[in-house]
Amino acid sequence: MRADEDRKALDKELKRWEETTLREALKSLPERRAEFLTTSSRPVKRLYTPLDLAGKTDEDRLGKPGEFPFTRGIHPTMYRGRLWTMRMFAGFGGAEDTNRRFKYLIGHGETGLSVAFDMPTLYGYDTDAPEAKGEFGTCGVAVSSLEDMKILFAGIDLRAVSTSMTINSPASAIWAMYLVAAEAQGAPLSSLRGTIQNDILKEYQAQKEWIFPPEPSMRLVVDTFEFGAKEVPLWNTISISGYHIREAGATAGQELAFTLANGMEYVRWGIDRGLKVDDFANRLSFFFNAHNDLFEEIAKYRAARRIWAREMRDTFGAKNPRSWLLRFHAQTAGVSLTAQQPEVNLVRTTVQALAAVLGGAQSLHTNAYDEAYQVPNEAAARLALRTQQILAHESGVPNTVDPLGGSYFLEALTDELEEEAYRYFDRIQGLGGVIPAIRKGFFQQEIANSAYRYQREIEDRERVIVGVNDFVVDEQPEFEVLRVSEASLKAQTARLNKIRRTRDSKKHAAALDRLRKACESDDNTMPFLLDAIRAKATLGEICDVMREVFGAYEEPLLY
């Protein structure tokens, strides 16, 4: 009864304000537009009050940091105890080129490595394959062999650094290369820390860098879960990625819903394999976009934690509280970077990084201002890293946990995004689940529709993009251009030729034959991948074996 009385009193006070103070203000200063929208075209009200929280208690919605439902953060002290990992995405040219960039970034204060691979590597081809022509090292580093992996991390102690690798369809093979390279350094597998992205579902939905059909691809992912839980217990064997879904044009709500739906699908596959949920769930990690709309992004991260904790505990029966935690990396929005007035990207990136930190990210990559043109040059990469360091050490933002928690606007937005996610979960379930929905084009169409709407808003000037459709200047930017050298390509192909010429051909052939039989059976493929890498099989050779067994996926025509 008391709650009803309080609500009526709040409603009465709000109406009084609207009919007096607000009405008089609008007479002299009308609002700038009829409707205000988030980046995702979500309407934003003029004022938020306790009435927008629908009578939900703080305990149900918020809890305390480090406690269920983790809305306010997964650790009790958050950044007061330890700052987020500053993990700058880097990769270009050959292994030698990227190794120098890693050491440069470490020297300037980076606290974790993040590897970008080139297109041939992402599609499971060797650098000298016909399909790879012209693509060497242009958008990431080329890794075709164990020798490349060893050079990539030469002089970097893999026991002392956490490494993230953005690789999906051939993720298990690339991870096997990393593990064997670590063995060569004398590092026990049990000591290694890092993440492989390994999120194949979002490839079919958004990024389109697949090799095999969904079902065998999912089998390979679960192989890494099973192997990692036993042999590499500190490693995150997947980074369930909303980043690329958002980059393809999804809204914040779609990014949230599709990413968590994918995450739950991986959990189902792990359980169907016979794994206990608590044996692998604590090594599942997430990767989200940090876009322009500060409050929408913060609300997205908070809703994600709350949904994941509830689903892991109540739907999947996880008993270990660590299995309930949604740990995530964030990257600022590459799709938001403009070629026009590129120095303005520094401001965009700062706002986006602030959203990630206020939202409780465990690690963060900040894009460089020149990335609309090229792989970042050293100075631009350093400046992007400095953005994080200023947030960490000068802004005061990390000094308290969830500083915006309790904001009527933020909490209402968090609730809205959570509700939208559950509506999407119902729609996906109605289509038969994630993989049937992929085959029917559901995710692809939803993302395409959102991307189209957003672009129309820009072209119709309903949405201002600074330097693009307003505040335009007639200037040509100047850059220190980063070029992949011909010498790097020659070194890479020479190394491949030497490996093929000098390896033990019998051991090599036998290892690939055992891998083929493992793929044809129900055996976990990871031990056989490790043996093939030790026998000096190249990435292309390994993926060719898998192509023979699993086939290559072709997306159904959707439009």
Secondary structure, 3 states (H helix, E strand, C coil): CHHHHHHHHHHHHHHHHHHHHHHHHHHHCCCCCCCEECCCCCEECCCCCHHHHCCCCHHHHCCCCCCCCCCCCCCCCHHHCCCCEEEEEECCCCHHHHHHHHHHHHHCCCCEEEEEECHHHHCCCCCCCHHHCCCCCCCCECCCCHHHHHHHCCCCCCCCCEEEEECCCCHHHHHHHHHHHHHHCCCCHHHCEEEECCCCHHHHHHHCCCCCCHHHHHHHHHHHHHHHHHHCCCEECEEEECHHHHHCCCCHHHHHHHHHHHHHHHHHHHHHHCCCHHHHHHHEEEEEEECCCHHHHHHHHHHHHHHHHHHHHHHCCCCCHHHHCCCEEEEECHHHCCCCCHHHHHHHHHHHHHHHHHCCCCEEECCCCCCCCCCCCHHHHHHHHHHHHHHHHCCCHHHCCCCCCCCHHHHHHHHHHHHHHHHHHHHHHHCCCHHHHHHCCHHHHHHHHHHHHHHHHHHCCCCCCECCCECCCCCCCCCCCCCCCHHHHHHHHHHHHHHHHHCCHHHHHHHHHHHHHHHHCCCCCHHHHHHHHHCCCCHHHHHHHHHHHHCCCCCCCCC
